[in-house]
Each structure stands twice: as structure tokens, then as C-alpha cells.
């Protein structure tokens, strides 16, 4: 999967069994716009939002350094949003 556009990128707690931080990206990967996560240093990306959950322009993005999977989004005009992975 190629990253074609990165509007915002951030780092968060590493996934269990890995030695590098989780990467979060707001942009375009493989021809799809969205919010993505990589647990393998950017070799592959998983979209973590869907078409029903769009947040407008993302001005900043960061993963939580203590909680794997939690991501914070600073939107343009919609405040700060955070999300956790589905269990």
C-alpha cells in the first residue's frame, strides 16, 4: 500500500510484540482517503475510520503514548476527538 498523501502524521504506543511506535496518518493510502494506522513501521496500513465517520479536515493527529490504539484528532472547527480500537 502506497502512501500518496499525508496531511498529518503522529506516533503512539507500540503494539504488543513490536519495538517501534505505532504510526497514525490522515491522508490517502492506496487511493483511499481516511485515517490509517501502521504497526509495522509503515510497511502496511489499516484504515481505522470508515465512510460513515468522517471528521472534516484533520489539522493534527497523535497516538496515545500509554494506550495502544488510542488516537487523538484535532479537527478544523469540530474540536478534538479521540477513538479507541474495537475490542
N, CA, C and O atoms as a Maestro MAE file, in Angstrom:
{
 s_m_m2io_version
 :::
 2.0.0
}

f_m_ct {
 s_m_title
 :::
 protein
 m_atom[348] {
  # First column is atom index #
  i_m_mmod_type
  r_m_x_coord
  r_m_y_coord
  r_m_z_coord
  i_m_residue_number
  s_m_chain_name
  s_m_pdb_residue_name
  s_m_pdb_atom_name
  i_m_atomic_number
  :::
  1 25 0.850 -1.179 0.000 1 A "UNK " " N  " 7
  2 3 0.000 0.000 0.000 1 A "UNK " " CA " 6
  3 2 0.889 1.234 0.000 1 A "UNK " " C  " 6
  4 15 1.738 1.399 0.876 1 A "UNK " " O  " 8
  5 25 0.694 2.076 -0.962 2 A "UNK " " N  " 7
  6 3 1.485 3.291 -1.048 2 A "UNK " " CA " 6
  7 2 0.779 4.452 -0.378 2 A "UNK " " C  " 6
  8 15 -0.424 4.645 -0.552 2 A "UNK " " O  " 8
  9 25 1.532 5.224 0.389 3 A "UNK " " N  " 7
  10 3 1.021 6.480 0.939 3 A "UNK " " CA " 6
  11 2 1.163 7.525 -0.153 3 A "UNK " " C  " 6
  12 15 2.272 7.851 -0.576 3 A "UNK " " O  " 8
  13 25 0.038 8.044 -0.602 4 A "UNK " " N  " 7
  14 3 0.050 9.034 -1.668 4 A "UNK " " CA " 6
  15 2 -0.009 10.458 -1.143 4 A "UNK " " C  " 6
  16 15 0.452 11.391 -1.800 4 A "UNK " " O  " 8
  17 25 -0.582 10.619 0.048 5 A "UNK " " N  " 7
  18 3 -0.701 11.945 0.645 5 A "UNK " " CA " 6
  19 2 -0.773 11.799 2.147 5 A "UNK " " C  " 6
  20 15 -1.490 10.936 2.655 5 A "UNK " " O  " 8
  21 25 -0.037 12.633 2.866 6 A "UNK " " N  " 7
  22 3 -0.073 12.643 4.327 6 A "UNK " " CA " 6
  23 2 -0.359 14.060 4.787 6 A "UNK " " C  " 6
  24 15 0.509 14.929 4.715 6 A "UNK " " O  " 8
  25 25 -1.576 14.293 5.259 7 A "UNK " " N  " 7
  26 3 -1.949 15.609 5.767 7 A "UNK " " CA " 6
  27 2 -1.477 15.798 7.205 7 A "UNK " " C  " 6
  28 15 -1.128 16.906 7.610 7 A "UNK " " O  " 8
  29 25 -1.467 14.707 7.975 8 A "UNK " " N  " 7
  30 3 -1.000 14.737 9.356 8 A "UNK " " CA " 6
  31 2 -0.488 13.340 9.698 8 A "UNK " " C  " 6
  32 15 -1.038 12.338 9.242 8 A "UNK " " O  " 8
  33 25 0.569 13.288 10.504 9 A "UNK " " N  " 7
  34 3 1.117 12.002 10.928 9 A "UNK " " CA " 6
  35 2 1.503 12.104 12.397 9 A "UNK " " C  " 6
  36 15 1.957 13.152 12.857 9 A "UNK " " O  " 8
  37 25 1.319 11.014 13.128 10 A "UNK " " N  " 7
  38 3 1.649 11.003 14.547 10 A "UNK " " CA " 6
  39 2 2.116 9.629 14.975 10 A "UNK " " C  " 6
  40 15 2.055 8.666 14.211 10 A "UNK " " O  " 8
  41 25 2.588 9.556 16.222 11 A "UNK " " N  " 7
  42 3 3.137 8.330 16.783 11 A "UNK " " CA " 6
  43 2 2.399 7.980 18.063 11 A "UNK " " C  " 6
  44 15 1.937 8.867 18.780 11 A "UNK " " O  " 8
  45 25 2.288 6.689 18.352 12 A "UNK " " N  " 7
  46 3 1.645 6.235 19.572 12 A "UNK " " CA " 6
  47 2 2.342 5.009 20.123 12 A "UNK " " C  " 6
  48 15 3.348 4.551 19.581 12 A "UNK " " O  " 8
  49 25 1.800 4.488 21.196 13 A "UNK " " N  " 7
  50 3 2.383 3.321 21.859 13 A "UNK " " CA " 6
  51 2 2.525 2.164 20.874 13 A "UNK " " C  " 6
  52 15 1.649 1.927 20.042 13 A "UNK " " O  " 8
  53 25 3.626 1.462 20.983 14 A "UNK " " N  " 7
  54 3 3.881 0.298 20.135 14 A "UNK " " CA " 6
  55 2 2.879 -0.815 20.426 14 A "UNK " " C  " 6
  56 15 2.410 -0.966 21.554 14 A "UNK " " O  " 8
  57 25 2.564 -1.578 19.406 15 A "UNK " " N  " 7
  58 3 1.723 -2.763 19.578 15 A "UNK " " CA " 6
  59 2 2.511 -3.811 20.355 15 A "UNK " " C  " 6
  60 15 3.741 -3.833 20.298 15 A "UNK " " O  " 8
  61 25 1.817 -4.671 21.073 16 A "UNK " " N  " 7
  62 3 2.485 -5.752 21.790 16 A "UNK " " CA " 6
  63 2 3.345 -6.557 20.823 16 A "UNK " " C  " 6
  64 15 2.901 -6.903 19.728 16 A "UNK " " O  " 8
  65 25 4.569 -6.853 21.228 17 A "UNK " " N  " 7
  66 3 5.458 -7.671 20.416 17 A "UNK " " CA " 6
  67 2 6.257 -6.897 19.380 17 A "UNK " " C  " 6
  68 15 7.003 -7.496 18.605 17 A "UNK " " O  " 8
  69 25 6.112 -5.569 19.354 18 A "UNK " " N  " 7
  70 3 6.896 -4.757 18.417 18 A "UNK " " CA " 6
  71 2 7.807 -3.814 19.188 18 A "UNK " " C  " 6
  72 15 7.585 -3.540 20.368 18 A "UNK " " O  " 8
  73 25 8.826 -3.325 18.511 19 A "UNK " " N  " 7
  74 3 9.802 -2.456 19.165 19 A "UNK " " CA " 6
  75 2 9.794 -1.039 18.635 19 A "UNK " " C  " 6
  76 15 10.692 -0.261 18.956 19 A "UNK " " O  " 8
  77 25 8.812 -0.683 17.839 20 A "UNK " " N  " 7
  78 3 8.763 0.654 17.261 20 A "UNK " " CA " 6
  79 2 7.372 1.230 17.476 20 A "UNK " " C  " 6
  80 15 6.409 0.478 17.625 20 A "UNK " " O  " 8
  81 25 7.255 2.549 17.494 21 A "UNK " " N  " 7
  82 3 5.945 3.154 17.756 21 A "UNK " " CA " 6
  83 2 4.946 2.865 16.638 21 A "UNK " " C  " 6
  84 15 5.318 2.629 15.489 21 A "UNK " " O  " 8
  85 25 3.677 2.892 17.010 22 A "UNK " " N  " 7
  86 3 2.602 2.804 16.028 22 A "UNK " " CA " 6
  87 2 2.531 4.139 15.294 22 A "UNK " " C  " 6
  88 15 2.645 5.195 15.915 22 A "UNK " " O  " 8
  89 25 2.345 4.097 13.989 23 A "UNK " " N  " 7
  90 3 2.202 5.298 13.172 23 A "UNK " " CA " 6
  91 2 0.733 5.535 12.864 23 A "UNK " " C  " 6
  92 15 -0.009 4.594 12.582 23 A "UNK " " O  " 8
  93 25 0.320 6.777 12.916 24 A "UNK " " N  " 7
  94 3 -1.038 7.178 12.537 24 A "UNK " " CA " 6
  95 2 -0.928 8.212 11.434 24 A "UNK " " C  " 6
  96 15 -0.033 9.056 11.449 24 A "UNK " " O  " 8
  97 25 -1.841 8.144 10.477 25 A "UNK " " N  " 7
  98 3 -1.777 9.028 9.323 25 A "UNK " " CA " 6
  99 2 -3.170 9.441 8.899 25 A "UNK " " C  " 6
  100 15 -4.080 8.615 8.820 25 A "UNK " " O  " 8
  101 25 -3.328 10.710 8.631 26 A "UNK " " N  " 7
  102 3 -4.530 11.211 7.982 26 A "UNK " " CA " 6
  103 2 -4.106 11.587 6.576 26 A "UNK " " C  " 6
  104 15 -3.246 12.448 6.391 26 A "UNK " " O  " 8
  105 25 -4.701 10.950 5.592 27 A "UNK " " N  " 7
  106 3 -4.297 11.216 4.221 27 A "UNK " " CA " 6
  107 2 -4.885 10.215 3.260 27 A "UNK " " C  " 6
  108 15 -6.028 9.782 3.405 27 A "UNK " " O  " 8
  109 25 -4.077 9.849 2.262 28 A "UNK " " N  " 7
  110 3 -4.535 8.976 1.190 28 A "UNK " " CA " 6
  111 2 -3.569 7.805 1.048 28 A "UNK " " C  " 6
  112 15 -2.381 7.999 0.789 28 A "UNK " " O  " 8
  113 25 -4.080 6.603 1.219 29 A "UNK " " N  " 7
  114 3 -3.278 5.377 1.106 29 A "UNK " " CA " 6
  115 2 -3.974 4.447 0.117 29 A "UNK " " C  " 6
  116 15 -5.153 4.129 0.276 29 A "UNK " " O  " 8
  117 25 -3.250 4.022 -0.888 30 A "UNK " " N  " 7
  118 3 -3.822 3.095 -1.867 30 A "UNK " " CA " 6
  119 2 -5.055 3.630 -2.571 30 A "UNK " " C  " 6
  120 15 -5.948 2.862 -2.927 30 A "UNK " " O  " 8
  121 25 -5.115 4.932 -2.776 31 A "UNK " " N  " 7
  122 3 -6.256 5.530 -3.454 31 A "UNK " " CA " 6
  123 2 -7.460 5.786 -2.567 31 A "UNK " " C  " 6
  124 15 -8.518 6.173 -3.064 31 A "UNK " " O  " 8
  125 25 -7.324 5.577 -1.257 32 A "UNK " " N  " 7
  126 3 -8.437 5.756 -0.317 32 A "UNK " " CA " 6
  127 2 -8.070 6.848 0.683 32 A "UNK " " C  " 6
  128 15 -7.000 6.805 1.290 32 A "UNK " " O  " 8
  129 25 -8.953 7.821 0.853 33 A "UNK " " N  " 7
  130 3 -8.750 8.872 1.844 33 A "UNK " " CA " 6
  131 2 -9.291 8.403 3.183 33 A "UNK " " C  " 6
  132 15 -10.361 7.799 3.244 33 A "UNK " " O  " 8
  133 25 -8.556 8.679 4.262 34 A "UNK " " N  " 7
  134 3 -9.030 8.285 5.579 34 A "UNK " " CA " 6
  135 2 -7.981 8.479 6.642 34 A "UNK " " C  " 6
  136 15 -6.999 9.200 6.463 34 A "UNK " " O  " 8
  137 25 -8.216 7.811 7.761 35 A "UNK " " N  " 7
  138 3 -7.293 7.799 8.890 35 A "UNK " " CA " 6
  139 2 -6.777 6.372 8.999 35 A "UNK " " C  " 6
  140 15 -7.560 5.422 9.018 35 A "UNK " " O  " 8
  141 25 -5.459 6.225 9.069 36 A "UNK " " N  " 7
  142 3 -4.816 4.922 8.986 36 A "UNK " " CA " 6
  143 2 -3.862 4.696 10.153 36 A "UNK " " C  " 6
  144 15 -3.394 5.639 10.792 36 A "UNK " " O  " 8
  145 25 -3.586 3.408 10.415 37 A "UNK " " N  " 7
  146 3 -2.627 3.015 11.449 37 A "UNK " " CA " 6
  147 2 -1.679 1.980 10.863 37 A "UNK " " C  " 6
  148 15 -2.088 1.113 10.091 37 A "UNK " " O  " 8
  149 25 -0.403 2.080 11.240 38 A "UNK " " N  " 7
  150 3 0.587 1.079 10.859 38 A "UNK " " CA " 6
  151 2 1.320 0.613 12.106 38 A "UNK " " C  " 6
  152 15 1.812 1.424 12.891 38 A "UNK " " O  " 8
  153 25 1.387 -0.699 12.282 39 A "UNK " " N  " 7
  154 3 2.123 -1.271 13.412 39 A "UNK " " CA " 6
  155 2 3.426 -1.923 12.958 39 A "UNK " " C  " 6
  156 15 4.110 -2.571 13.749 39 A "UNK " " O  " 8
  157 25 3.768 -1.748 11.668 40 A "UNK " " N  " 7
  158 3 4.991 -2.372 11.138 40 A "UNK " " CA " 6
  159 2 5.891 -1.355 10.431 40 A "UNK " " C  " 6
  160 15 6.429 -1.619 9.356 40 A "UNK " " O  " 8
  161 25 6.040 -0.192 11.059 41 A "UNK " " N  " 7
  162 3 6.945 0.868 10.576 41 A "UNK " " CA " 6
  163 2 6.568 1.390 9.194 41 A "UNK " " C  " 6
  164 15 7.441 1.823 8.442 41 A "UNK " " O  " 8
  165 25 5.290 1.355 8.848 42 A "UNK " " N  " 7
  166 3 4.820 1.917 7.596 42 A "UNK " " CA " 6
  167 2 4.818 0.959 6.421 42 A "UNK " " C  " 6
  168 15 4.508 1.365 5.301 42 A "UNK " " O  " 8
  169 25 5.158 -0.312 6.649 43 A "UNK " " N  " 7
  170 3 5.138 -1.288 5.554 43 A "UNK " " CA " 6
  171 2 3.710 -1.574 5.085 43 A "UNK " " C  " 6
  172 15 3.489 -1.832 3.902 43 A "UNK " " O  " 8
  173 25 2.742 -1.529 6.001 44 A "UNK " " N  " 7
  174 3 1.338 -1.717 5.642 44 A "UNK " " CA " 6
  175 2 0.484 -0.784 6.500 44 A "UNK " " C  " 6
  176 15 0.891 -0.372 7.586 44 A "UNK " " O  " 8
  177 25 -0.697 -0.460 5.994 45 A "UNK " " N  " 7
  178 3 -1.596 0.480 6.659 45 A "UNK " " CA " 6
  179 2 -2.995 -0.109 6.746 45 A "UNK " " C  " 6
  180 15 -3.457 -0.773 5.818 45 A "UNK " " O  " 8
  181 25 -3.673 0.140 7.877 46 A "UNK " " N  " 7
  182 3 -5.052 -0.276 8.092 46 A "UNK " " CA " 6
  183 2 -5.894 0.981 8.303 46 A "UNK " " C  " 6
  184 15 -5.572 1.817 9.147 46 A "UNK " " O  " 8
  185 25 -6.969 1.109 7.534 47 A "UNK " " N  " 7
  186 3 -7.862 2.248 7.728 47 A "UNK " " CA " 6
  187 2 -8.619 2.047 9.035 47 A "UNK " " C  " 6
  188 15 -9.163 0.970 9.281 47 A "UNK " " O  " 8
  189 25 -8.656 3.087 9.879 48 A "UNK " " N  " 7
  190 3 -9.312 2.958 11.183 48 A "UNK " " CA " 6
  191 2 -10.576 3.797 11.290 48 A "UNK " " C  " 6
  192 15 -11.208 3.823 12.346 48 A "UNK " " O  " 8
  193 25 -10.956 4.483 10.216 49 A "UNK " " N  " 7
  194 3 -12.275 5.104 10.167 49 A "UNK " " CA " 6
  195 2 -13.018 4.486 8.987 49 A "UNK " " C  " 6
  196 15 -12.471 3.642 8.277 49 A "UNK " " O  " 8
  197 25 -14.246 4.901 8.782 50 A "UNK " " N  " 7
  198 3 -14.995 4.415 7.629 50 A "UNK " " CA " 6
  199 2 -15.749 5.582 7.014 50 A "UNK " " C  " 6
  200 15 -15.672 6.707 7.508 50 A "UNK " " O  " 8
  201 25 -16.469 5.321 5.950 51 A "UNK " " N  " 7
  202 3 -17.153 6.395 5.241 51 A "UNK " " CA " 6
  203 2 -18.215 7.078 6.100 51 A "UNK " " C  " 6
  204 15 -18.552 8.235 5.847 51 A "UNK " " O  " 8
  205 25 -18.746 6.394 7.100 52 A "UNK " " N  " 7
  206 3 -19.762 6.980 7.971 52 A "UNK " " CA " 6
  207 2 -19.140 7.853 9.065 52 A "UNK " " C  " 6
  208 15 -19.857 8.582 9.751 52 A "UNK " " O  " 8
  209 25 -17.832 7.787 9.233 53 A "UNK " " N  " 7
  210 3 -17.149 8.538 10.284 53 A "UNK " " CA " 6
  211 2 -16.037 9.389 9.678 53 A "UNK " " C  " 6
  212 15 -14.858 9.040 9.735 53 A "UNK " " O  " 8
  213 25 -16.440 10.498 9.105 54 A "UNK " " N  " 7
  214 3 -15.518 11.486 8.550 54 A "UNK " " CA " 6
  215 2 -15.503 12.676 9.499 54 A "UNK " " C  " 6
  216 15 -16.540 13.040 10.053 54 A "UNK " " O  " 8
  217 25 -14.360 13.273 9.688 55 A "UNK " " N  " 7
  218 3 -14.225 14.313 10.708 55 A "UNK " " CA " 6
  219 2 -13.813 15.658 10.139 55 A "UNK " " C  " 6
  220 15 -13.346 16.521 10.882 55 A "UNK " " O  " 8
  221 25 -13.973 15.856 8.840 56 A "UNK " " N  " 7
  222 3 -13.548 17.112 8.231 56 A "UNK " " CA " 6
  223 2 -12.036 17.141 8.116 56 A "UNK " " C  " 6
  224 15 -11.380 16.100 8.140 56 A "UNK " " O  " 8
  225 25 -11.497 18.328 7.991 57 A "UNK " " N  " 7
  226 3 -10.048 18.474 7.853 57 A "UNK " " CA " 6
  227 2 -9.360 18.181 9.189 57 A "UNK " " C  " 6
  228 15 -9.710 18.766 10.214 57 A "UNK " " O  " 8
  229 25 -8.393 17.284 9.171 58 A "UNK " " N  " 7
  230 3 -7.620 16.947 10.360 58 A "UNK " " CA " 6
  231 2 -6.369 17.826 10.345 58 A "UNK " " C  " 6
  232 15 -5.548 17.732 9.433 58 A "UNK " " O  " 8
  233 25 -6.231 18.682 11.363 59 A "UNK " " N  " 7
  234 3 -5.068 19.569 11.393 59 A "UNK " " CA " 6
  235 2 -3.908 18.968 12.186 59 A "UNK " " C  " 6
  236 15 -2.751 19.283 11.909 59 A "UNK " " O  " 8
  237 25 -4.193 18.116 13.159 60 A "UNK " " N  " 7
  238 3 -3.165 17.445 13.957 60 A "UNK " " CA " 6
  239 2 -3.673 16.053 14.310 60 A "UNK " " C  " 6
  240 15 -4.878 15.802 14.358 60 A "UNK " " O  " 8
  241 25 -2.714 15.151 14.556 61 A "UNK " " N  " 7
  242 3 -3.066 13.770 14.863 61 A "UNK " " CA " 6
  243 2 -1.959 13.201 15.745 61 A "UNK " " C  " 6
  244 15 -0.781 13.446 15.484 61 A "UNK " " O  " 8
  245 25 -2.314 12.447 16.782 62 A "UNK " " N  " 7
  246 3 -1.303 11.837 17.648 62 A "UNK " " CA " 6
  247 2 -1.871 10.584 18.287 62 A "UNK " " C  " 6
  248 15 -3.044 10.538 18.655 62 A "UNK " " O  " 8
  249 25 -1.031 9.574 18.415 63 A "UNK " " N  " 7
  250 3 -1.406 8.392 19.175 63 A "UNK " " CA " 6
  251 2 -1.104 8.618 20.640 63 A "UNK " " C  " 6
  252 15 -0.285 9.467 20.992 63 A "UNK " " O  " 8
  253 25 -1.768 7.856 21.491 64 A "UNK " " N  " 7
  254 3 -1.518 7.950 22.932 64 A "UNK " " CA " 6
  255 2 -0.231 7.199 23.256 64 A "UNK " " C  " 6
  256 15 -0.065 6.066 22.804 64 A "UNK " " O  " 8
  257 25 0.679 7.784 24.016 65 A "UNK " " N  " 7
  258 3 1.925 7.089 24.343 65 A "UNK " " CA " 6
  259 2 1.756 5.964 25.370 65 A "UNK " " C  " 6
  260 15 2.662 5.149 25.546 65 A "UNK " " O  " 8
  261 25 0.606 5.913 26.045 66 A "UNK " " N  " 7
  262 3 0.387 4.901 27.088 66 A "UNK " " CA " 6
  263 2 -0.610 3.814 26.695 66 A "UNK " " C  " 6
  264 15 -0.554 2.706 27.229 66 A "UNK " " O  " 8
  265 25 -1.528 4.117 25.763 67 A "UNK " " N  " 7
  266 3 -2.614 3.196 25.421 67 A "UNK " " CA " 6
  267 2 -2.529 2.857 23.941 67 A "UNK " " C  " 6
  268 15 -2.770 3.712 23.090 67 A "UNK " " O  " 8
  269 25 -2.185 1.606 23.634 68 A "UNK " " N  " 7
  270 3 -2.088 1.204 22.234 68 A "UNK " " CA " 6
  271 2 -3.440 1.356 21.542 68 A "UNK " " C  " 6
  272 15 -4.472 0.953 22.078 68 A "UNK " " O  " 8
  273 25 -3.422 1.935 20.362 69 A "UNK " " N  " 7
  274 3 -4.626 2.047 19.541 69 A "UNK " " CA " 6
  275 2 -5.407 3.326 19.717 69 A "UNK " " C  " 6
  276 15 -6.220 3.672 18.861 69 A "UNK " " O  " 8
  277 25 -5.178 4.049 20.824 70 A "UNK " " N  " 7
  278 3 -5.924 5.300 21.024 70 A "UNK " " CA " 6
  279 2 -5.273 6.387 20.181 70 A "UNK " " C  " 6
  280 15 -4.055 6.562 20.198 70 A "UNK " " O  " 8
  281 25 -6.106 7.112 19.445 71 A "UNK " " N  " 7
  282 3 -5.616 8.179 18.578 71 A "UNK " " CA " 6
  283 2 -6.433 9.442 18.843 71 A "UNK " " C  " 6
  284 15 -7.646 9.385 19.047 71 A "UNK " " O  " 8
  285 25 -5.745 10.575 18.835 72 A "UNK " " N  " 7
  286 3 -6.367 11.876 19.043 72 A "UNK " " CA " 6
  287 2 -6.336 12.648 17.724 72 A "UNK " " C  " 6
  288 15 -5.312 12.677 17.042 72 A "UNK " " O  " 8
  289 25 -7.451 13.267 17.370 73 A "UNK " " N  " 7
  290 3 -7.571 14.033 16.135 73 A "UNK " " CA " 6
  291 2 -7.958 15.462 16.471 73 A "UNK " " C  " 6
  292 15 -8.941 15.687 17.178 73 A "UNK " " O  " 8
  293 25 -7.199 16.429 15.976 74 A "UNK " " N  " 7
  294 3 -7.575 17.832 16.099 74 A "UNK " " CA " 6
  295 2 -8.187 18.239 14.767 74 A "UNK " " C  " 6
  296 15 -7.523 18.207 13.731 74 A "UNK " " O  " 8
  297 25 -9.442 18.617 14.805 75 A "UNK " " N  " 7
  298 3 -10.160 18.945 13.577 75 A "UNK " " CA " 6
  299 2 -10.216 20.456 13.391 75 A "UNK " " C  " 6
  300 15 -10.008 21.221 14.333 75 A "UNK " " O  " 8
  301 25 -10.490 20.857 12.201 76 A "UNK " " N  " 7
  302 3 -10.656 22.281 11.913 76 A "UNK " " CA " 6
  303 2 -12.111 22.659 12.155 76 A "UNK " " C  " 6
  304 15 -12.950 22.534 11.263 76 A "UNK " " O  " 8
  305 25 -12.403 23.120 13.365 77 A "UNK " " N  " 7
  306 3 -13.740 23.586 13.691 77 A "UNK " " CA " 6
  307 2 -14.636 22.593 14.401 77 A "UNK " " C  " 6
  308 15 -15.750 22.951 14.784 77 A "UNK " " O  " 8
  309 25 -14.188 21.343 14.597 78 A "UNK " " N  " 7
  310 3 -15.038 20.352 15.268 78 A "UNK " " CA " 6
  311 2 -14.457 19.893 16.594 78 A "UNK " " C  " 6
  312 15 -14.984 18.967 17.210 78 A "UNK " " O  " 8
  313 25 -13.380 20.527 17.041 79 A "UNK " " N  " 7
  314 3 -12.785 20.190 18.324 79 A "UNK " " CA " 6
  315 2 -11.806 19.042 18.228 79 A "UNK " " C  " 6
  316 15 -11.382 18.648 17.142 79 A "UNK " " O  " 8
  317 25 -11.453 18.509 19.395 80 A "UNK " " N  " 7
  318 3 -10.533 17.378 19.487 80 A "UNK " " CA " 6
  319 2 -11.354 16.121 19.731 80 A "UNK " " C  " 6
  320 15 -12.216 16.087 20.609 80 A "UNK " " O  " 8
  321 25 -11.079 15.101 18.949 81 A "UNK " " N  " 7
  322 3 -11.798 13.823 19.018 81 A "UNK " " CA " 6
  323 2 -10.776 12.743 19.331 81 A "UNK " " C  " 6
  324 15 -9.636 12.819 18.870 81 A "UNK " " O  " 8
  325 25 -11.166 11.737 20.108 82 A "UNK " " N  " 7
  326 3 -10.276 10.586 20.252 82 A "UNK " " CA " 6
  327 2 -11.074 9.316 20.046 82 A "UNK " " C  " 6
  328 15 -12.288 9.275 20.248 82 A "UNK " " O  " 8
  329 25 -10.360 8.283 19.639 83 A "UNK " " N  " 7
  330 3 -11.003 6.992 19.414 83 A "UNK " " CA " 6
  331 2 -10.125 5.869 19.877 83 A "UNK " " C  " 6
  332 15 -8.898 5.973 19.860 83 A "UNK " " O  " 8
  333 25 -10.756 4.786 20.294 84 A "UNK " " N  " 7
  334 3 -10.084 3.570 20.714 84 A "UNK " " CA " 6
  335 2 -10.423 2.446 19.730 84 A "UNK " " C  " 6
  336 15 -11.470 2.493 19.084 84 A "UNK " " O  " 8
  337 25 -9.557 1.442 19.609 85 A "UNK " " N  " 7
  338 3 -9.866 0.342 18.701 85 A "UNK " " CA " 6
  339 2 -11.036 -0.484 19.225 85 A "UNK " " C  " 6
  340 15 -11.296 -0.533 20.427 85 A "UNK " " O  " 8
  341 25 -11.735 -1.133 18.295 86 A "UNK " " N  " 7
  342 3 -12.808 -2.051 18.706 86 A "UNK " " CA " 6
  343 2 -12.188 -3.238 19.412 86 A "UNK " " C  " 6
  344 15 -11.123 -3.723 19.029 86 A "UNK " " O  " 8
  345 25 -12.856 -3.691 20.431 87 A "UNK " " N  " 7
  346 3 -12.362 -4.849 21.203 87 A "UNK " " CA " 6
  347 2 -12.961 -6.109 20.655 87 A "UNK " " C  " 6
  348 15 -12.679 -7.197 21.157 87 A "UNK " " O  " 8
  :::
 }
 m_bond[347] {
  # First column is bond index #
  i_m_from
  i_m_to
  i_m_order
  :::
  1 1 2 1
  2 2 3 1
  3 3 4 2
  4 3 5 1
  5 5 6 1
  6 6 7 1
  7 7 8 2
  8 7 9 1
  9 9 10 1
  10 10 11 1
  11 11 12 2
  12 11 13 1
  13 13 14 1
  14 14 15 1
  15 15 16 2
  16 15 17 1
  17 17 18 1
  18 18 19 1
  19 19 20 2
  20 19 21 1
  21 21 22 1
  22 22 23 1
  23 23 24 2
  24 23 25 1
  25 25 26 1
  26 26 27 1
  27 27 28 2
  28 27 29 1
  29 29 30 1
  30 30 31 1
  31 31 32 2
  32 31 33 1
  33 33 34 1
  34 34 35 1
  35 35 36 2
  36 35 37 1
  37 37 38 1
  38 38 39 1
  39 39 40 2
  40 39 41 1
  41 41 42 1
  42 42 43 1
  43 43 44 2
  44 43 45 1
  45 45 46 1
  46 46 47 1
  47 47 48 2
  48 47 49 1
  49 49 50 1
  50 50 51 1
  51 51 52 2
  52 51 53 1
  53 53 54 1
  54 54 55 1
  55 55 56 2
  56 55 57 1
  57 57 58 1
  58 58 59 1
  59 59 60 2
  60 59 61 1
  61 61 62 1
  62 62 63 1
  63 63 64 2
  64 63 65 1
  65 65 66 1
  66 66 67 1
  67 67 68 2
  68 67 69 1
  69 69 70 1
  70 70 71 1
  71 71 72 2
  72 71 73 1
  73 73 74 1
  74 74 75 1
  75 75 76 2
  76 75 77 1
  77 77 78 1
  78 78 79 1
  79 79 80 2
  80 79 81 1
  81 81 82 1
  82 82 83 1
  83 83 84 2
  84 83 85 1
  85 85 86 1
  86 86 87 1
  87 87 88 2
  88 87 89 1
  89 89 90 1
  90 90 91 1
  91 91 92 2
  92 91 93 1
  93 93 94 1
  94 94 95 1
  95 95 96 2
  96 95 97 1
  97 97 98 1
  98 98 99 1
  99 99 100 2
  100 99 101 1
  101 101 102 1
  102 102 103 1
  103 103 104 2
  104 103 105 1
  105 105 106 1
  106 106 107 1
  107 107 108 2
  108 107 109 1
  109 109 110 1
  110 110 111 1
  111 111 112 2
  112 111 113 1
  113 113 114 1
  114 114 115 1
  115 115 116 2
  116 115 117 1
  117 117 118 1
  118 118 119 1
  119 119 120 2
  120 119 121 1
  121 121 122 1
  122 122 123 1
  123 123 124 2
  124 123 125 1
  125 125 126 1
  126 126 127 1
  127 127 128 2
  128 127 129 1
  129 129 130 1
  130 130 131 1
  131 131 132 2
  132 131 133 1
  133 133 134 1
  134 134 135 1
  135 135 136 2
  136 135 137 1
  137 137 138 1
  138 138 139 1
  139 139 140 2
  140 139 141 1
  141 141 142 1
  142 142 143 1
  143 143 144 2
  144 143 145 1
  145 145 146 1
  146 146 147 1
  147 147 148 2
  148 147 149 1
  149 149 150 1
  150 150 151 1
  151 151 152 2
  152 151 153 1
  153 153 154 1
  154 154 155 1
  155 155 156 2
  156 155 157 1
  157 157 158 1
  158 158 159 1
  159 159 160 2
  160 159 161 1
  161 161 162 1
  162 162 163 1
  163 163 164 2
  164 163 165 1
  165 165 166 1
  166 166 167 1
  167 167 168 2
  168 167 169 1
  169 169 170 1
  170 170 171 1
  171 171 172 2
  172 171 173 1
  173 173 174 1
  174 174 175 1
  175 175 176 2
  176 175 177 1
  177 177 178 1
  178 178 179 1
  179 179 180 2
  180 179 181 1
  181 181 182 1
  182 182 183 1
  183 183 184 2
  184 183 185 1
  185 185 186 1
  186 186 187 1
  187 187 188 2
  188 187 189 1
  189 189 190 1
  190 190 191 1
  191 191 192 2
  192 191 193 1
  193 193 194 1
  194 194 195 1
  195 195 196 2
  196 195 197 1
  197 197 198 1
  198 198 199 1
  199 199 200 2
  200 199 201 1
  201 201 202 1
  202 202 203 1
  203 203 204 2
  204 203 205 1
  205 205 206 1
  206 206 207 1
  207 207 208 2
  208 207 209 1
  209 209 210 1
  210 210 211 1
  211 211 212 2
  212 211 213 1
  213 213 214 1
  214 214 215 1
  215 215 216 2
  216 215 217 1
  217 217 218 1
  218 218 219 1
  219 219 220 2
  220 219 221 1
  221 221 222 1
  222 222 223 1
  223 223 224 2
  224 223 225 1
  225 225 226 1
  226 226 227 1
  227 227 228 2
  228 227 229 1
  229 229 230 1
  230 230 231 1
  231 231 232 2
  232 231 233 1
  233 233 234 1
  234 234 235 1
  235 235 236 2
  236 235 237 1
  237 237 238 1
  238 238 239 1
  239 239 240 2
  240 239 241 1
  241 241 242 1
  242 242 243 1
  243 243 244 2
  244 243 245 1
  245 245 246 1
  246 246 247 1
  247 247 248 2
  248 247 249 1
  249 249 250 1
  250 250 251 1
  251 251 252 2
  252 251 253 1
  253 253 254 1
  254 254 255 1
  255 255 256 2
  256 255 257 1
  257 257 258 1
  258 258 259 1
  259 259 260 2
  260 259 261 1
  261 261 262 1
  262 262 263 1
  263 263 264 2
  264 263 265 1
  265 265 266 1
  266 266 267 1
  267 267 268 2
  268 267 269 1
  269 269 270 1
  270 270 271 1
  271 271 272 2
  272 271 273 1
  273 273 274 1
  274 274 275 1
  275 275 276 2
  276 275 277 1
  277 277 278 1
  278 278 279 1
  279 279 280 2
  280 279 281 1
  281 281 282 1
  282 282 283 1
  283 283 284 2
  284 283 285 1
  285 285 286 1
  286 286 287 1
  287 287 288 2
  288 287 289 1
  289 289 290 1
  290 290 291 1
  291 291 292 2
  292 291 293 1
  293 293 294 1
  294 294 295 1
  295 295 296 2
  296 295 297 1
  297 297 298 1
  298 298 299 1
  299 299 300 2
  300 299 301 1
  301 301 302 1
  302 302 303 1
  303 303 304 2
  304 303 305 1
  305 305 306 1
  306 306 307 1
  307 307 308 2
  308 307 309 1
  309 309 310 1
  310 310 311 1
  311 311 312 2
  312 311 313 1
  313 313 314 1
  314 314 315 1
  315 315 316 2
  316 315 317 1
  317 317 318 1
  318 318 319 1
  319 319 320 2
  320 319 321 1
  321 321 322 1
  322 322 323 1
  323 323 324 2
  324 323 325 1
  325 325 326 1
  326 326 327 1
  327 327 328 2
  328 327 329 1
  329 329 330 1
  330 330 331 1
  331 331 332 2
  332 331 333 1
  333 333 334 1
  334 334 335 1
  335 335 336 2
  336 335 337 1
  337 337 338 1
  338 338 339 1
  339 339 340 2
  340 339 341 1
  341 341 342 1
  342 342 343 1
  343 343 344 2
  344 343 345 1
  345 345 346 1
  346 346 347 1
  347 347 348 2
  :::
 }
}
